[in-house]
Structure formats: C-alpha cells, structure tokens
Amino acid sequence: MITLQWPFVLALLPLPFLVRLLLPRAPERRTGALRLPFFAELAHAGLVANGRPRFSRLRLAALAFIWTLLVIAAARPVYVGTPIAIPVEGREMMLAVDLSASMSSPDLVQSGVPANRLQVVKRVADDFIARRTGDRIGLILFSTRAYVQAPLTLDRTVVRQLLAEASIGMTGRNTSIGDAIGLAVKTLRDRPAKDRVLILLTDGANTSGVLDPMEAAAIAAKENVRIHTIGVGADGMDFMPGAPMNPSGDLDEEALKRIAGLTGGQYFRARNDKGLAAIYADIDRLEPVAGDPQFVRPSIALFYWPLGAALLVSFLMSALLVMNRPLGRRAGGAEPARVEGSA
C-alpha cells in the first residue's frame, strides 16, 4: 500500500489561500514605478492588465495543482511492500568438502543405486544447506590445494549451485586437511566469535598442504572456530568373492576426532547416505538455525513522482507563455511601459 511518512506536512496545503485571505493587500503608491522594457510582451501573454498582474482561472488552477504536488512530495509518500521475515540470529558456517581422487570410490548407495562418495555428499549437503535459513554459508573445496569457492553469504541458492558443479580432482588429487582448516579460520576470523562453525568432510588423511591439521585445529580453537568433522566411506565391501576389502582404510579417524575435540566440535562417521543425512540432522541440533523471525516491510520512496509532475507542469506553463509571446519587437522599438506600484 501507499502511505505518507510525514502526513503532517499536508497541513500546508491551504497556506497560499490563507495568505491571500488573511494578509492585507499592499498599498498602492503613485510615487514609484517599475519600468519594464518587455511590458508589451507581458500584456500580449496576458500576464498583466491595466498595469496590474492578471491570473486567469486556468493559470490559478495550474499553480494550485503545482503547489499540491509539492506538498505531497514533501510529505514523503512511500510504497510499503509485503512483510519479509528476517531471522533474529544466524551462524557463520563454512562447509569444507574433500575433492580428492578417493572421493570417486563407488562404495555408497543413493536411493538404492550405487554411487560414489561425492555424489552422496552433494545430495545430502544440498538438503542441509537449504535448511540453514538465516545462516551465512560459505563453501571451501580442497584436495591438493584449498580454495574458497563461495564466501560467506545468505544466498544459499548460489552455494548449492557451486557445490553441485564441484567435480573430483578440480583442486588436485591429494588431501590437504590442514590448509582447508586454515583457510576456513581466515574466512571466519572477522565474524562474531560465538557463531563461527566449520563442517569438514573428508574420506582420507592429510597427505598434502603446508599447514599441519593439528596446528590448524589449535589456531581454530584460539579463534573460537568450532569444527565438526565427518569421515565418509563404507566399512567394507567384497569386490571379489572371498577377498574382503576395506574401502575406508585411508580414513584417519583419530586425527578427525582430535580436531573436533580440540575445537569443541564432534566427529561423525558416515557409512551410507542415510547415515550422512542423520549426521547433518545431528549437526542441525548442535548448531540450531535462527529462532522465530522478525518481520519487516520494505518500502520504496515515491516522492520523486509528484515532484517530477510539478516540474513538468511548470515547464508546460512556461512553454505556453513563450508560445504566446510576439516573435519580435516592432520596427523602431517601443517605449518602455510603466507599471505602477511600489518599486
């Protein structure tokens, strides 16, 4: 709906009428005169008659209309939109996803169909991100190197899209857990201390990078960054009859547990898609989303519409007056006329 921010300004609408009605007329004097070289043009345009200003009813109506538009603009009209929910609080949450070569292992099941680890992580993490209303979510992709794929943002759609576009090996083939933690700490350092959270998801051990994972975890603890670690991979599969094999043999669970414990987080083990979904549900309980939202109504200023209309009407009046003026002076010129009144 449209409303006025300063409705009391509308009290100025009758001001010109009150001034004309209440203030006395200026006394007429014969002692002084204002000489106007263009008096003939004013008379031709109808602005003066018998030496006094003249206003037609149409011109008075136009002036009153302009005054009304100016007063309405001064009252600050705004368009108030529909209410928008604003969360009371939110967390600053980074999601670090491992893209090393081992994430292509097809040892998990998604909807009853065999799938590699990254496919399952993408689907479950996408649902997790979609539920984090009010949180700023960031995305780090790491393997040999670690990169901030999405900075902290409220636009969860963009983060979900960037996660969906991630592919195995796009940041290398190895695993640099320490660098991923250090990059997350650097990103979260300037955010509110009580709400800094990192969810680190990997299926291996630290085999690359500059920063040691334990040193990175110590820095995270000092910066009040809480880290929840998730180890991904099935416990065992029979790739060949009689030859059992553990596809998660490279997973360093002890290091992940220490990282989580050092920073006040928890370690989770994801052996299948349902287990991973349950882990994200547990994290939702550990890191609850924002509480009951507050509602605001966005407003759009409209004062420039009546202001522009007043300016347009003024231009039209001026154009009409110019069109009614004579094209030039008479031959030989004309003697300036005298308009009686006070100088």
C-alpha positions as CSV (number, residue, x, y, z in Angstrom):
1,M,0.0,0.0,0.0
2,I,1.0,3.7,-0.3
3,T,1.4,5.8,2.8
4,L,2.9,9.1,3.9
5,Q,5.9,9.2,6.2
6,W,5.3,12.9,7.1
7,P,1.5,13.3,6.8
8,F,1.5,16.5,9.0
9,V,3.0,18.3,6.0
10,L,-0.4,18.2,4.3
11,A,-1.4,20.9,6.7
12,L,0.5,23.3,4.4
13,L,-2.0,22.7,1.5
14,P,-4.3,25.8,2.3
15,L,-1.3,28.1,3.1
16,P,-1.5,30.1,-0.2
17,F,-5.2,30.6,0.3
18,L,-4.8,31.7,3.9
19,V,-2.0,34.1,3.0
20,R,-4.2,35.7,0.3
21,L,-7.2,35.8,2.7
22,L,-5.6,37.0,5.9
23,L,-2.8,39.2,4.9
24,P,-3.7,42.8,3.9
25,R,-3.1,43.9,0.3
26,A,0.0,46.0,-0.3
27,P,-0.9,49.7,-0.5
28,E,-0.9,51.3,-4.0
29,R,1.6,54.1,-4.5
30,R,1.9,56.6,-7.3
31,T,5.3,57.8,-6.4
32,G,7.3,54.9,-7.8
33,A,7.2,52.8,-10.9
34,L,9.0,49.8,-12.3
35,R,10.0,50.3,-15.9
36,L,9.7,47.1,-18.0
37,P,11.1,47.1,-21.5
38,F,9.2,43.9,-22.2
39,F,5.8,45.2,-20.9
40,A,4.2,44.8,-24.3
41,E,5.1,41.1,-24.3
42,L,3.7,40.5,-20.9
43,A,0.5,42.2,-21.9
44,H,0.3,40.1,-25.0
45,A,0.8,36.9,-22.9
46,G,-2.0,38.0,-20.6
47,L,0.1,38.3,-17.5
48,V,-0.8,42.0,-16.9
49,A,-3.9,44.1,-17.5
50,N,-4.2,47.8,-16.7
51,G,-0.8,47.8,-15.2
52,R,-1.6,45.1,-12.7
53,P,-0.8,41.3,-12.6
54,R,-3.5,39.2,-14.0
55,F,-4.2,35.5,-13.4
56,S,-6.8,33.5,-15.3
57,R,-8.7,30.8,-13.6
58,L,-6.8,28.1,-15.6
59,R,-3.5,29.6,-14.5
60,L,-4.6,29.7,-10.9
61,A,-5.7,26.1,-11.1
62,A,-2.4,25.1,-12.6
63,L,-0.5,26.9,-9.8
64,A,-2.7,25.3,-7.2
65,F,-2.1,21.9,-8.7
66,I,1.7,22.5,-8.6
67,W,1.6,23.6,-5.0
68,T,-0.4,20.5,-4.1
69,L,2.1,18.2,-5.8
70,L,5.0,19.9,-4.0
71,V,3.3,19.5,-0.6
72,I,2.5,15.8,-1.4
73,A,6.2,15.3,-2.3
74,A,7.3,16.9,0.9
75,A,5.0,14.5,2.9
76,R,7.3,11.7,1.7
77,P,4.9,9.1,0.1
78,V,6.3,5.6,0.1
79,Y,5.1,2.2,-1.2
80,V,5.1,-0.4,1.6
81,G,5.5,-3.9,0.4
82,T,4.6,-7.3,1.9
83,P,6.3,-8.4,5.2
84,I,9.6,-10.2,4.8
85,A,10.9,-12.5,7.5
86,I,14.3,-11.6,9.0
87,P,15.9,-14.2,11.2
88,V,16.7,-13.0,14.7
89,E,20.1,-14.6,14.7
90,G,22.2,-16.8,12.4
91,R,25.6,-18.6,12.3
92,E,28.6,-18.1,10.2
93,M,29.1,-21.6,8.8
94,M,31.8,-22.8,6.4
95,L,31.4,-26.2,4.6
96,A,34.7,-27.8,3.5
97,V,34.3,-30.7,1.1
98,D,37.1,-33.0,0.0
99,L,37.5,-33.4,-3.8
100,S,40.5,-35.8,-3.7
101,A,40.6,-38.8,-6.1
102,S,39.4,-41.2,-3.4
103,M,36.0,-39.4,-3.3
104,S,35.2,-41.1,-6.6
105,S,35.0,-44.5,-4.8
106,P,31.6,-46.1,-5.6
107,D,31.2,-47.7,-2.2
108,L,28.0,-45.8,-1.1
109,V,24.4,-46.2,-2.1
110,Q,22.0,-43.5,-3.1
111,S,18.3,-44.3,-3.4
112,G,19.1,-48.0,-3.7
113,V,21.6,-47.3,-6.6
114,P,25.4,-47.5,-6.2
115,A,27.0,-44.0,-6.2
116,N,30.4,-42.5,-5.4
117,R,31.1,-40.6,-2.3
118,L,31.0,-37.2,-3.8
119,Q,27.5,-37.8,-5.3
120,V,26.1,-38.8,-2.0
121,V,27.8,-35.9,-0.2
122,K,26.4,-33.4,-2.7
123,R,22.8,-34.6,-2.4
124,V,22.8,-34.7,1.4
125,A,24.8,-31.4,1.8
126,D,22.4,-29.7,-0.6
127,D,19.5,-30.5,1.7
128,F,21.4,-29.4,4.7
129,I,22.3,-26.0,3.2
130,A,18.7,-25.5,2.1
131,R,17.5,-25.8,5.7
132,R,20.0,-23.3,7.2
133,T,17.7,-20.3,6.9
134,G,19.3,-17.2,8.4
135,D,22.8,-18.6,8.4
136,R,25.6,-17.3,6.3
137,I,27.0,-20.3,4.4
138,G,30.4,-20.5,2.7
139,L,32.0,-23.3,0.7
140,I,35.6,-24.5,0.6
141,L,36.7,-27.1,-1.9
142,F,40.0,-28.8,-1.1
143,S,42.3,-31.6,-2.2
144,T,45.9,-30.8,-3.0
145,R,45.0,-27.2,-2.6
146,A,42.2,-25.5,-0.8
147,Y,40.0,-22.7,-2.3
148,V,37.1,-20.6,-1.1
149,Q,34.5,-21.5,-3.8
150,A,31.8,-19.4,-2.1
151,P,32.4,-16.7,0.5
152,L,30.0,-16.4,3.5
153,T,26.6,-15.4,2.1
154,L,22.9,-15.5,2.8
155,D,22.3,-16.6,-0.8
156,R,22.1,-20.4,-0.2
157,T,21.0,-21.0,-3.8
158,V,24.4,-19.9,-5.1
159,V,26.2,-22.1,-2.6
160,R,24.1,-25.1,-3.6
161,Q,24.8,-24.5,-7.2
162,L,28.5,-24.2,-6.7
163,L,28.5,-27.4,-4.7
164,A,26.6,-29.2,-7.4
165,E,29.2,-28.0,-10.0
166,A,32.2,-29.4,-8.0
167,S,34.0,-32.3,-9.5
168,I,36.7,-34.8,-8.5
169,G,40.2,-33.5,-8.9
170,M,39.3,-29.9,-9.7
171,T,41.7,-28.8,-6.9
172,G,44.2,-31.7,-7.2
173,R,44.3,-35.4,-6.3
174,N,45.7,-35.4,-2.7
175,T,44.2,-34.2,0.6
176,S,45.2,-31.0,2.4
177,I,43.1,-31.0,5.6
178,G,45.3,-28.5,7.4
179,D,45.1,-26.0,4.6
180,A,41.3,-26.3,4.4
181,I,41.0,-25.6,8.2
182,G,43.4,-22.6,8.0
183,L,41.5,-21.1,5.1
184,A,38.2,-21.5,6.9
185,V,39.7,-19.8,10.0
186,K,40.9,-16.9,7.9
187,T,37.5,-16.5,6.4
188,L,35.6,-16.7,9.7
189,R,38.1,-14.6,11.7
190,D,36.2,-11.3,11.2
191,R,32.7,-12.8,12.0
192,P,31.0,-12.9,15.5
193,A,33.1,-15.2,17.8
194,K,30.2,-17.3,19.2
195,D,28.8,-18.2,15.8
196,R,31.9,-19.5,13.9
197,V,31.4,-23.1,12.7
198,L,33.3,-25.3,10.2
199,I,32.0,-28.6,8.9
200,L,34.9,-30.6,7.5
201,L,34.0,-33.6,5.3
202,T,36.8,-35.9,4.1
203,D,37.4,-39.6,3.3
204,G,41.1,-39.7,3.8
205,A,44.1,-38.5,5.7
206,N,46.2,-35.4,5.3
207,T,48.7,-36.1,2.5
208,S,49.4,-32.6,1.2
209,G,49.4,-28.9,2.1
210,V,51.6,-26.6,4.1
211,L,49.7,-26.5,7.4
212,D,49.6,-29.5,9.8
213,P,46.0,-30.4,10.7
214,M,46.7,-30.3,14.4
215,E,48.3,-26.9,14.2
216,A,45.4,-25.6,12.2
217,A,43.0,-27.0,14.7
218,A,44.9,-25.2,17.5
219,I,44.6,-22.0,15.6
220,A,40.9,-22.6,15.1
221,A,40.4,-23.2,18.8
222,K,42.2,-19.9,19.5
223,E,39.9,-18.1,17.1
224,N,36.7,-19.7,18.6
225,V,36.0,-21.7,15.4
226,R,34.1,-24.8,16.3
227,I,34.9,-27.7,13.9
228,H,32.6,-30.7,13.2
229,T,34.4,-33.4,11.3
230,I,32.8,-36.1,9.1
231,G,34.5,-39.2,7.9
232,V,33.0,-40.6,4.7
233,G,33.2,-44.2,3.4
234,A,31.8,-47.7,3.8
235,D,33.3,-50.0,6.3
236,G,33.9,-52.9,3.9
237,M,33.0,-54.4,0.6
238,D,33.6,-57.6,-1.2
239,F,35.0,-56.6,-4.5
240,M,35.8,-60.2,-5.3
241,P,34.4,-63.4,-3.8
242,G,36.5,-64.4,-0.8
243,A,38.5,-61.2,-0.9
244,P,37.1,-58.7,1.6
245,M,38.5,-55.2,1.3
246,N,38.1,-52.0,3.5
247,P,37.5,-49.0,1.2
248,S,37.9,-46.6,4.1
249,G,41.4,-47.9,5.1
250,D,42.9,-44.5,4.4
251,L,40.5,-42.6,6.6
252,D,42.3,-41.0,9.6
253,E,39.5,-41.1,12.1
254,E,41.8,-40.5,15.1
255,A,43.0,-37.2,13.6
256,L,39.5,-36.1,12.8
257,K,38.4,-36.9,16.3
258,R,41.2,-34.9,17.8
259,I,40.5,-31.9,15.5
260,A,36.8,-31.9,16.6
261,G,37.6,-32.4,20.3
262,L,40.3,-29.6,20.3
263,T,37.8,-27.1,18.9
264,G,34.7,-28.1,20.9
265,G,33.0,-29.9,17.9
266,Q,32.1,-33.5,17.3
267,Y,33.3,-36.2,15.0
268,F,30.8,-38.2,12.9
269,R,31.2,-41.3,10.7
270,A,29.1,-41.6,7.5
271,R,29.0,-45.1,6.1
272,N,26.0,-44.6,3.8
273,D,23.6,-41.9,2.5
274,K,21.1,-42.4,5.4
275,G,23.9,-42.2,7.9
276,L,25.2,-39.0,6.3
277,A,21.7,-37.5,6.4
278,A,21.4,-38.4,10.1
279,I,24.7,-36.7,10.8
280,Y,23.6,-33.4,9.2
281,A,20.4,-33.7,11.3
282,D,22.6,-34.1,14.4
283,I,24.6,-31.0,13.4
284,D,21.3,-29.1,13.0
285,R,20.6,-29.9,16.6
286,L,24.1,-29.0,17.7
287,E,24.0,-25.8,15.7
288,P,20.3,-24.8,15.7
289,V,19.1,-22.5,13.0
290,A,17.8,-19.0,13.8
291,G,14.8,-18.6,16.1
292,D,11.5,-17.1,15.4
293,P,12.0,-14.4,12.7
294,Q,11.1,-10.8,12.9
295,F,9.2,-9.2,10.0
296,V,10.0,-6.0,8.2
297,R,8.1,-4.3,5.4
298,P,10.3,-3.0,2.6
299,S,9.4,0.5,1.5
300,I,10.1,2.3,-1.8
301,A,10.2,6.1,-1.9
302,L,7.7,7.7,-4.3
303,F,8.3,11.4,-3.6
304,Y,10.0,11.9,-6.9
305,W,6.8,11.2,-8.8
306,P,4.8,14.2,-7.6
307,L,7.9,16.3,-7.6
308,G,8.6,15.4,-11.2
309,A,4.9,16.1,-12.1
310,A,5.2,19.5,-10.6
311,L,8.3,20.2,-12.6
312,L,6.6,19.0,-15.8
313,V,3.5,21.2,-15.3
314,S,5.8,24.2,-14.6
315,F,7.6,23.6,-17.9
316,L,4.4,23.3,-19.8
317,M,3.1,26.6,-18.4
318,S,6.4,28.3,-19.3
319,A,6.2,26.8,-22.8
320,L,2.7,28.1,-23.3
321,L,3.7,31.6,-22.2
322,V,6.7,31.6,-24.6
323,M,4.4,30.5,-27.4
324,N,2.1,33.4,-26.7
325,R,4.9,36.0,-26.8
326,P,5.4,38.1,-30.0
327,L,8.1,37.0,-32.3
328,G,10.0,40.3,-32.1
329,R,9.8,43.9,-31.4
330,R,8.0,46.4,-33.6
331,A,10.1,48.3,-36.1
332,G,11.8,51.2,-34.4
333,G,11.2,49.7,-30.9
334,A,8.7,50.7,-28.4
335,E,9.0,52.9,-25.4
336,P,9.3,51.0,-22.2
337,A,6.0,50.9,-20.3
338,R,5.5,51.9,-16.7
339,V,3.9,49.5,-14.3
340,E,2.5,51.4,-11.4
341,G,3.2,50.2,-7.9
342,S,5.9,50.2,-5.3
343,A,9.5,49.8,-6.6
